[in-house]
Structures are given as structure tokens and as C-alpha cells.
């Protein structure tokens, strides 16, 4: 579930530091989670841009399914 939380927060915040603070993780932990997610899907989900990161087209295509899954998990 942590990977989904990191993914969803990165889509909203677009900054590793902000996501780390929001989730109570280190920036390193968020970076490692992003790397694991990218390996799981077989391609990068975010790219560096200006002052943060930007989602790839693939990440955007996963946004709604990830949010729906998180919403379902939070009902437990």
C-alpha cells in the first residue's frame, strides 16, 4: 500500500521532499519507492522537470486505477 500512497502523492505534489513530509518518510524512502514502482511497471513514471518531477503518460494512465484501488483499501 505504501507504493500506492507514494505514487498518488507524487501525482499531486510533484516533489519528493513534499511527499516525504506528507507521508512521514525520508526523501530517500520516497525515491526508492519510486524506483520500485518504475521497475514494477517496466518504465519510468516520472521525469525531472524544472523544480520537481512530471508524470509520464503512463503514470497519468495509472492515476485513476491507483486512486480507485487506494479508496477500496481505505475502506478496510
Secondary structure by P-SEA (a helix, b strand, c coil): caaaaaaaaaaacccaaaaaaaacccaaaaaaaaaaaaaaaccccccccccbbbbcaaaaaaaaaaaaaaaaaacc
